[in-house]
Amino acid sequence: MIVPSIDLMGGQAVQLIGGRELALEAGDPLPIAERFSVAGEIAVVDLDAALGQGENAEVIRRLLKAARCRVGGGIRDVDTALRWLDEGASKVVIGTAATPEVLSKLPPERVIAALDAHQGEVVVKGWREGTGRTVLERIRELSGLVGGFLVTFVEREGRMQGLPLDTAREIVEAAGEAKVTIAGGVTTTLDIAALDRMGADAQVGMALYTGAMDLADAIAAPLTTDRPDGLWPTVVVDEHGTALGLAYSSLESLRDAVRTRTGVYHSRKRGLWVKGATTGNTQELLRVDVDCDRDTVRFVVRQQGPFCHTGERTCWGPDWGLRALEATIRSRLADAPEGSYTRRLLDDPSLLDAKLREEAGELASAETPDEVAEEAADLLYFWLVALVRSGKSLEDVERVLDRRALRVTRRGGERKDADA
């Protein structure tokens, strides 16, 4: 799969040739991250920190809120690595400091060792100092301490000269169960497909920035199909993971979907099909995922109105549980029926405040499992009213929870009034 890359210098997205020569300045990295995030996880590299000439920490924090990012560049101690993991980095990428002493204090599944190779020799400190070690030697030394390796062919970085696939295959075999990502020289979608077949990801920068590689084509590179029409079954889910329905994609429809960030599919009867073009039930495309067998696509979308032609939100009927309750409460904002209690709560903050405190207390006092379930349901109702009233959604809460789940350093959780 593709891992789009954003290299940072002076707060801007840049691309270097060979790690030294500035090839292009791409400007504000935030819209780039938002565009790249449709492909999934992206790589963010702080070149200033790597070269010891400053840092781009505030920029990276902005990017972490916009996309799922692995963070690297200038991470040379345990505290810095933990800080980025706690702030929401999916993984940290460590180069110079990738030693057993440092790595043993970090969760291996969240750590990638960066092995930057120039003519076969691993180089460190911003690619400017040799180590006398080969990539395969370093992989053997770090085996079991990290969940992945990022191997960059420095002499090919930014030059778009293609990949040494035989060398990449040796690296993947040496890494064993650790996931390998290859960077430097990835030029075409054929490179991505070849790496995927051998079990490696491709980190791509220059080819995307220059337009030599289309992002949709890169996402589709590993895909296969045994269908006579060449289409890929596409499972459409909302931002919570609820399945809305099944559609089909072609390379043409995928290109349009990624370019416009909307729900565009290939109808087996009508050809290119833009969801909601006639009904207004449009979709915002958040992410495109490829399944483990590389023959099915998943579109993660933000759906406006019903998805199904029957008028139901999903092709399996209406929503239920918290999703349905949130939708009902949200509808009361614009069209509350006469005597609606939800409307009263939305209009009267003091009443809502009192009910939240009351129901929280009743939940805390509940004794039997059934009582706990009943009181929790009451509290969740009032909590959702407060959430909708604030303009936020369950999706916003889930994002906060997902970020907190990435924390490595845990809080004690003591009572805030413990000293009272």
MARLOKE-326694 format. One line per field, with one value per residue (C-alpha): residue number from 1; residue in one letter; chain; x, y, z. Coordinates in nm, 3 decimals, decimal comma, m for minus. Layout:
pos: c(NUM  ...);
code: c(a  ...);
unit: c(A  ...);
X: c(X  ...);
Y: c(Y  ...);
Z: c(Z  ...);
# end
This chain:
pos: c(1  2  3  4  5  6  7  8  9  10  11  12  13  14  15  16  17  18  19  20  21  22  23  24  25  26  27  28  29  30  31  32  33  34  35  36  37  38  39  40  41  42  43  44  45  46  47  48  49  50  51  52  53  54  55  56  57  58  59  60  61  62  63  64  65  66  67  68  69  70  71  72  73  74  75  76  77  78  79  80  81  82  83  84  85  86  87  88  89  90  91  92  93  94  95  96  97  98  99  100  101  102  103  104  105  106  107  108  109  110  111  112  113  114  115  116  117  118  119  120  121  122  123  124  125  126  127  128  129  130  131  132  133  134  135  136  137  138  139  140  141  142  143  144  145  146  147  148  149  150  151  152  153  154  155  156  157  158  159  160  161  162  163  164  165  166  167  168  169  170  171  172  173  174  175  176  177  178  179  180  181  182  183  184  185  186  187  188  189  190  191  192  193  194  195  196  197  198  199  200  201  202  203  204  205  206  207  208  209  210  211  212  213  214  215  216  217  218  219  220  221  222  223  224  225  226  227  228  229  230  231  232  233  234  235  236  237  238  239  240  241  242  243  244  245  246  247  248  249  250  251  252  253  254  255  256  257  258  259  260  261  262  263  264  265  266  267  268  269  270  271  272  273  274  275  276  277  278  279  280  281  282  283  284  285  286  287  288  289  290  291  292  293  294  295  296  297  298  299  300  301  302  303  304  305  306  307  308  309  310  311  312  313  314  315  316  317  318  319  320  321  322  323  324  325  326  327  328  329  330  331  332  333  334  335  336  337  338  339  340  341  342  343  344  345  346  347  348  349  350  351  352  353  354  355  356  357  358  359  360  361  362  363  364  365  366  367  368  369  370  371  372  373  374  375  376  377  378  379  380  381  382  383  384  385  386  387  388  389  390  391  392  393  394  395  396  397  398  399  400  401  402  403  404  405  406  407  408  409  410  411  412  413  414  415  416  417  418  419  420);
code: c(m  i  v  p  s  i  d  l  m  g  g  q  a  v  q  l  i  g  g  r  e  l  a  l  e  a  g  d  p  l  p  i  a  e  r  f  s  v  a  g  e  i  a  v  v  d  l  d  a  a  l  g  q  g  e  n  a  e  v  i  r  r  l  l  k  a  a  r  c  r  v  g  g  g  i  r  d  v  d  t  a  l  r  w  l  d  e  g  a  s  k  v  v  i  g  t  a  a  t  p  e  v  l  s  k  l  p  p  e  r  v  i  a  a  l  d  a  h  q  g  e  v  v  v  k  g  w  r  e  g  t  g  r  t  v  l  e  r  i  r  e  l  s  g  l  v  g  g  f  l  v  t  f  v  e  r  e  g  r  m  q  g  l  p  l  d  t  a  r  e  i  v  e  a  a  g  e  a  k  v  t  i  a  g  g  v  t  t  t  l  d  i  a  a  l  d  r  m  g  a  d  a  q  v  g  m  a  l  y  t  g  a  m  d  l  a  d  a  i  a  a  p  l  t  t  d  r  p  d  g  l  w  p  t  v  v  v  d  e  h  g  t  a  l  g  l  a  y  s  s  l  e  s  l  r  d  a  v  r  t  r  t  g  v  y  h  s  r  k  r  g  l  w  v  k  g  a  t  t  g  n  t  q  e  l  l  r  v  d  v  d  c  d  r  d  t  v  r  f  v  v  r  q  q  g  p  f  c  h  t  g  e  r  t  c  w  g  p  d  w  g  l  r  a  l  e  a  t  i  r  s  r  l  a  d  a  p  e  g  s  y  t  r  r  l  l  d  d  p  s  l  l  d  a  k  l  r  e  e  a  g  e  l  a  s  a  e  t  p  d  e  v  a  e  e  a  a  d  l  l  y  f  w  l  v  a  l  v  r  s  g  k  s  l  e  d  v  e  r  v  l  d  r  r  a  l  r  v  t  r  r  g  g  e  r  k  d  a  d  a);
unit: c(A  A  A  A  A  A  A  A  A  A  A  A  A  A  A  A  A  A  A  A  A  A  A  A  A  A  A  A  A  A  A  A  A  A  A  A  A  A  A  A  A  A  A  A  A  A  A  A  A  A  A  A  A  A  A  A  A  A  A  A  A  A  A  A  A  A  A  A  A  A  A  A  A  A  A  A  A  A  A  A  A  A  A  A  A  A  A  A  A  A  A  A  A  A  A  A  A  A  A  A  A  A  A  A  A  A  A  A  A  A  A  A  A  A  A  A  A  A  A  A  A  A  A  A  A  A  A  A  A  A  A  A  A  A  A  A  A  A  A  A  A  A  A  A  A  A  A  A  A  A  A  A  A  A  A  A  A  A  A  A  A  A  A  A  A  A  A  A  A  A  A  A  A  A  A  A  A  A  A  A  A  A  A  A  A  A  A  A  A  A  A  A  A  A  A  A  A  A  A  A  A  A  A  A  A  A  A  A  A  A  A  A  A  A  A  A  A  A  A  A  A  A  A  A  A  A  A  A  A  A  A  A  A  A  A  A  A  A  A  A  A  A  A  A  A  A  A  A  A  A  A  A  A  A  A  A  A  A  A  A  A  A  A  A  A  A  A  A  A  A  A  A  A  A  A  A  A  A  A  A  A  A  A  A  A  A  A  A  A  A  A  A  A  A  A  A  A  A  A  A  A  A  A  A  A  A  A  A  A  A  A  A  A  A  A  A  A  A  A  A  A  A  A  A  A  A  A  A  A  A  A  A  A  A  A  A  A  A  A  A  A  A  A  A  A  A  A  A  A  A  A  A  A  A  A  A  A  A  A  A  A  A  A  A  A  A  A  A  A  A  A  A  A  A  A  A  A  A  A  A  A  A  A  A  A  A  A  A  A  A  A  A  A  A  A  A  A  A  A  A  A  A  A  A  A  A  A  A  A  A  A  A  A  A  A  A  A  A  A  A);
X: c(0,000  0,099  0,208  0,204  0,486  0,507  0,857  0,872  1,121  1,049  0,684  0,637  0,607  0,918  1,087  1,463  1,684  1,922  1,833  2,029  1,912  1,580  1,372  1,037  0,837  0,474  0,352  0,112  0,121  m0,230  m0,430  m0,178  m0,236  m0,612  m0,577  m0,338  m0,546  m0,794  m0,525  m0,501  m0,195  0,057  0,421  0,531  0,905  1,053  1,363  1,464  1,468  1,656  1,922  1,944  1,831  1,503  1,173  0,818  0,639  0,339  0,285  0,295  0,036  m0,197  m0,143  m0,215  m0,561  m0,629  m0,499  m0,358  0,018  0,338  0,592  0,967  1,265  1,488  1,341  1,656  1,535  1,261  1,085  1,044  0,914  0,661  0,551  0,459  0,284  0,087  m0,006  m0,163  0,105  0,006  0,375  0,709  0,995  1,337  1,668  1,986  1,847  1,725  1,932  1,825  1,852  1,600  1,372  1,333  1,150  0,891  0,597  0,747  0,421  0,421  0,784  0,944  1,322  1,442  1,729  1,852  2,095  2,341  2,500  2,413  2,554  2,319  2,361  2,239  2,213  2,015  2,184  2,520  2,716  2,797  2,772  2,971  2,669  2,449  2,070  2,049  2,292  2,085  1,763  1,916  2,038  1,694  1,483  1,200  1,246  1,032  0,713  0,847  1,138  1,148  1,426  1,513  1,747  1,904  2,082  1,743  1,544  1,365  1,523  1,238  1,479  1,284  1,346  1,605  1,333  1,572  1,726  1,380  1,286  1,594  1,501  1,143  1,265  1,519  1,256  1,038  0,713  0,810  0,637  0,870  0,812  1,035  1,113  1,342  1,289  0,922  0,816  0,524  0,222  0,399  0,657  0,377  0,214  0,546  0,626  0,276  0,308  0,625  0,455  0,597  0,446  0,573  0,637  0,590  0,660  0,809  0,598  0,276  0,387  0,496  0,186  0,388  0,172  m0,203  m0,312  m0,611  m0,392  m0,152  m0,435  m0,560  m0,216  m0,241  m0,602  m0,702  m1,035  m1,167  m1,487  m1,536  m1,622  m1,305  m1,496  m1,410  m1,689  m1,702  m1,841  m1,971  m1,961  m2,023  m1,772  m1,872  m1,811  m2,180  m2,233  m2,462  m2,460  m2,264  m2,148  m1,882  m1,575  m1,362  m1,033  m1,221  m1,475  m1,203  m1,007  m1,313  m1,397  m1,047  m1,017  m1,354  m1,364  m1,721  m1,902  m1,844  m1,901  m1,942  m2,299  m2,320  m2,612  m2,536  m2,159  m2,013  m2,248  m2,219  m2,410  m2,672  m2,631  m3,009  m3,145  m2,912  m2,814  m2,446  m2,139  m1,811  m1,536  m1,316  m1,096  m1,046  m0,936  m0,826  m0,902  m0,653  m0,711  m0,675  m1,001  m1,248  m1,259  m1,413  m1,531  m1,558  m1,801  m2,000  m2,351  m2,610  m2,963  m3,052  m2,818  m3,074  m3,317  m3,598  m3,543  m3,379  m3,039  m2,884  m2,970  m3,041  m3,295  m3,283  m3,012  m3,056  m2,901  m2,693  m2,675  m3,054  m3,094  m2,840  m3,023  m3,356  m3,216  m3,049  m3,378  m3,539  m3,311  m3,499  m3,837  m3,943  m4,297  m4,533  m4,441  m4,109  m3,900  m3,583  m3,675  m3,718  m3,373  m3,216  m3,375  m3,310  m2,942  m3,020  m3,270  m3,022  m2,746  m2,969  m3,073  m2,713  m2,611  m2,920  m2,881  m2,505  m2,581  m2,846  m2,607  m2,343  m2,600  m2,736  m2,681  m2,809  m2,693  m3,040  m3,044  m2,702  m2,821  m3,137  m2,960  m2,680  m2,941  m3,097  m2,761  m2,663  m2,982  m2,910  m2,542  m2,636  m2,866  m2,575  m2,348  m2,589  m2,663  m2,289  m2,269  m2,056  m2,132  m2,061  m1,794  m1,614  m1,626  m1,496  m1,203  m1,110  m1,133  m0,923  m0,653  m0,656  m0,623  m0,289  m0,145  0,136  0,176  m0,133  m0,294  m0,360  m0,733  m0,767  m1,069  m1,044  m1,176  m0,939  m0,789  m1,120);
Y: c(0,000  0,363  0,579  0,942  1,149  1,509  1,643  1,964  2,250  2,595  2,505  2,423  2,099  2,040  1,776  1,726  1,537  1,300  1,455  1,771  1,964  2,149  2,042  2,204  2,389  2,272  2,531  2,477  2,106  2,100  2,087  1,837  1,614  1,643  1,540  1,253  1,121  0,958  0,691  0,620  0,673  0,934  0,988  1,322  1,389  1,687  1,753  2,054  1,839  1,564  1,812  1,983  2,320  2,374  2,188  2,188  2,058  2,292  2,211  1,840  1,884  2,044  1,755  1,497  1,647  1,629  1,285  0,960  1,018  0,834  1,092  1,094  1,323  1,418  1,169  1,084  0,993  0,804  1,116  1,268  0,939  0,904  1,264  1,210  0,882  1,052  1,338  1,103  0,971  0,625  0,534  0,703  0,663  0,656  0,665  0,768  0,671  0,326  0,142  m0,150  0,076  0,327  0,085  m0,147  0,134  0,185  m0,029  m0,213  m0,222  0,159  0,202  0,200  0,194  0,422  0,267  0,524  0,363  0,532  0,285  0,007  0,172  0,292  0,666  0,879  1,241  1,365  1,124  1,294  1,043  0,682  0,396  0,123  m0,108  m0,252  m0,249  m0,625  m0,609  m0,339  m0,536  m0,838  m0,620  m0,464  m0,775  m0,800  m0,443  m0,268  m0,336  m0,209  m0,080  0,222  0,171  0,473  0,445  0,788  0,800  0,757  0,990  1,256  1,142  0,914  0,655  0,343  0,080  m0,195  m0,458  m0,748  m0,556  m0,471  m0,838  m0,929  m0,663  m0,791  m1,147  m1,035  m0,833  m1,138  m1,038  m0,669  m0,455  m0,297  0,040  0,134  0,495  0,660  0,594  0,493  0,635  0,442  0,248  m0,064  m0,005  0,009  m0,308  m0,495  m0,396  m0,489  m0,835  m0,894  m0,762  m0,407  m0,059  0,226  0,571  0,825  1,195  1,346  1,146  1,270  1,632  1,658  1,484  1,200  0,963  1,000  0,936  0,725  0,516  0,463  0,346  0,110  m0,027  m0,348  m0,423  m0,729  m0,864  m1,184  m1,017  m1,018  m0,646  m0,563  m0,382  m0,387  m0,453  m0,148  m0,168  0,176  0,257  0,574  0,746  0,510  0,196  0,117  m0,049  0,159  m0,058  m0,223  m0,051  m0,106  0,092  0,120  0,302  0,589  0,619  0,587  0,869  1,096  0,999  1,076  1,395  1,538  1,365  1,256  0,925  0,832  0,474  0,264  0,153  m0,178  m0,035  0,335  0,367  0,650  0,729  1,024  0,941  1,206  1,396  1,391  1,333  1,554  1,258  1,321  1,174  1,322  1,066  1,036  0,737  0,452  0,116  m0,198  m0,537  m0,811  m1,003  m0,687  m0,753  m0,535  m0,164  0,011  0,371  0,552  0,838  1,105  1,046  1,320  1,179  0,817  0,593  0,342  0,407  0,295  0,604  0,413  0,524  0,184  m0,096  m0,312  m0,077  0,208  0,280  0,183  0,252  0,565  0,655  0,658  0,851  1,112  1,157  1,198  1,458  1,642  1,654  1,827  2,125  2,216  2,047  1,967  1,834  2,008  1,939  1,774  1,715  1,715  2,063  2,183  2,051  2,213  2,547  2,536  2,486  2,492  2,206  2,004  2,069  1,954  1,635  1,545  1,573  1,388  1,096  1,067  1,034  0,771  0,571  0,588  0,458  0,177  m0,167  m0,441  m0,496  m0,409  m0,086  0,007  m0,048  0,158  0,448  0,444  0,471  0,772  0,943  0,873  1,041  1,362  1,343  1,323  1,623  1,819  1,701  1,799  2,131  2,212  2,148  1,836  1,476  1,116  1,120  1,400  1,201  0,889  1,084  1,204  0,849  0,715  0,976  0,895  0,524  0,605  0,743  0,541  0,745  0,686  0,921  0,807  0,883  1,008  1,205  1,575  1,658  1,416  1,694  1,853);
Z: c(0,000  m0,036  0,259  0,136  0,285  0,405  0,474  0,680  0,677  0,815  0,866  0,499  0,303  0,093  m0,116  m0,120  m0,363  m0,191  0,143  0,063  m0,244  m0,217  m0,516  m0,440  m0,178  m0,158  0,095  0,386  0,479  0,630  0,303  0,171  0,475  0,431  0,066  0,137  0,430  0,191  0,140  0,515  0,732  0,620  0,713  0,858  0,871  1,057  0,848  1,059  1,373  1,189  1,078  1,417  1,282  1,466  1,472  1,338  1,647  1,629  1,263  1,340  1,616  1,361  1,122  1,393  1,437  1,064  0,974  1,107  1,105  1,177  1,296  1,245  1,224  1,515  1,766  1,960  2,309  2,487  2,620  2,272  2,133  2,417  2,375  2,011  2,088  2,366  2,133  1,882  1,648  1,528  1,527  1,576  1,331  1,498  1,313  1,493  1,834  1,724  1,983  2,202  2,510  2,371  2,189  2,489  2,672  2,397  2,275  1,974  1,779  1,775  1,666  1,321  1,288  1,008  0,818  0,570  0,329  0,095  m0,144  0,099  0,414  0,689  0,743  1,037  1,156  0,861  0,618  0,671  0,879  0,791  1,041  0,869  0,899  0,624  0,628  0,677  0,969  1,140  1,085  1,258  1,547  1,602  1,544  1,798  1,925  1,661  1,471  1,140  0,937  0,707  0,455  0,242  m0,056  m0,009  m0,343  m0,513  m0,283  m0,487  m0,813  m0,924  m1,064  m0,969  m0,705  m0,659  m0,618  m0,557  m0,266  m0,134  m0,140  0,064  0,319  0,354  0,403  0,666  0,856  0,917  1,087  1,110  0,846  0,591  0,427  0,133  0,036  m0,214  m0,582  m0,577  m0,912  m1,058  m0,940  m1,067  m0,791  m0,532  m0,667  m0,671  m0,313  m0,198  m0,349  m0,148  0,171  0,188  0,178  m0,038  0,112  m0,166  m0,181  m0,495  m0,742  m0,575  m0,545  m0,908  m1,041  m1,188  m0,984  m0,930  m0,572  m0,677  m0,906  m0,616  m0,388  m0,658  m0,746  m0,536  m0,637  m0,836  m0,957  m1,108  m1,230  m1,609  m1,598  m1,401  m1,125  m0,754  m0,502  m0,275  0,078  0,177  0,549  0,747  0,975  1,259  1,051  0,997  0,659  0,437  0,127  m0,152  m0,469  m0,735  m0,837  m1,148  m1,182  m1,348  m1,067  m0,801  m0,963  m0,959  m0,601  m0,472  m0,675  m0,563  m0,221  m0,288  m0,334  m0,698  m0,811  m1,125  m1,184  m1,368  m1,567  m1,603  m1,584  m1,375  m1,085  m0,846  m0,529  m0,453  m0,779  m0,835  m0,482  m0,279  m0,059  m0,118  0,044  0,163  0,104  0,412  0,332  0,088  0,231  0,049  0,203  0,292  m0,034  m0,244  m0,430  m0,236  m0,156  0,144  0,118  0,453  0,393  0,571  0,439  0,394  0,414  0,335  0,137  0,013  m0,274  m0,040  0,174  0,459  0,580  0,502  0,260  0,566  0,718  0,970  1,225  1,588  1,926  1,986  1,615  1,584  1,908  1,800  1,468  1,648  1,888  1,601  1,413  1,712  1,658  1,342  1,374  1,730  1,777  2,017  2,379  2,292  2,606  2,395  2,271  2,631  2,720  2,414  2,502  2,879  2,974  3,346  3,312  3,108  3,363  3,647  3,465  3,379  3,744  3,862  3,620  3,685  4,054  3,993  3,778  4,050  4,303  4,085  4,236  4,007  3,645  3,515  3,715  3,580  3,222  3,278  3,447  3,189  2,912  3,087  3,125  2,764  2,644  2,835  2,740  2,370  2,408  2,556  2,275  1,998  2,168  2,164  1,790  1,829  1,734  1,828  1,559  1,745  2,068  1,894  1,751  2,100  2,234  1,947  2,015  2,386  2,306  2,142  2,464  2,614  2,934  3,146  3,396  3,750  3,739  4,097  4,211  4,132  4,481  4,658  4,871  4,962);
# end
